[in-house]
């Protein structure tokens, strides 16, 4: 770390975590679909929901594993039917992100979740692009879109989705791989990701959340992933940890998601402190905040409270989020200046 942040007392950390500028690099836009919006969009489209009210739907958010969550996630996404729905969804997330001092978000979206229901690719792309443009102009928050392939579907379907999205190639910066991890190793999509790299797209992949460290190796060696989404199982492979640290390959960690899906028994046992201590470029993100109980700041607050991470870790995590982003160098320098200023103000206020 080239700039040493001044020490901040533990009692002041919650306010600092909330105020510090940061980037979010692991947010599924469909996972920000709050129950209130689900009911509003269902009413707009005349869709009958299997829940009496918002409270009943929230009570259903009890998951024993990733697949149980995904079943409810796909059910909720059914209310997204047209361009305006996707615009409202994207705009609502960006408005929330702006209040959390997120200066930049790289947003995952799952077109196959929608095109399989007959929603045109253009409706998804135009709605999210409008939201991104308005977020930048009205809220001052930058964002970019990353198209994710659903790994439980076939290679052929992934290729079809890529081709269908190419008319909007300028509206997304990269591709990712998400959905059910176990039984669907990254190597399944080797040829799809090779084609994406030929097109000049950034490449990221979910690996090592419920899946083994071997999936992270595959994402790196076969898909040529530039970032690993989750990656928390890397701690079980010393050689992998050394590689991730030496090459500064970012991990987009999502603490509350990991807790909710029982990847760890509780946040006190989360591997984030171990990842940081080993010198990895770990970041904190919200994943699917409507379902997992918290946006970025809640993830920071919860994992810091449970693990005792200090202000140096807070600075490193925020700095890592800028380093790991696909933004240009000038923007990153500007954000780092803002981050350092936030720590200096927090230190001066506590003097």
ABEGO torsion letter per residue (X at the ends): XABBBBBBBAAAAAAAAAABBBBBABBBAAAABBAAAAAAAAAAAGBBBABABAAAAAAABBBABAAAAAAAAAAAAAABABAAAAAAAAAAAAAAAAAAGBABBBBBBBAAAAAAAGBBAAAAAAAAAAAAAAAAAAAGBBBBBBBBBBAABBAAAAAAAAAAAAAAAAABABBBBBEBABGBBAAAAAAAAAAAAAAGBBBBBBBGAABBAAAAAAAAAAAGBABBBGGAAAAABAAAAAAAAAAGBBBBBBAAAAAAAGABABAAABAAAAAAAAGBBBBBBAGBAAAAGEBAAAAAAAAAAAAGBBAAAAAAAAAAAAAABABBAAAAAAAAAAAAAAAAAAAAAAX
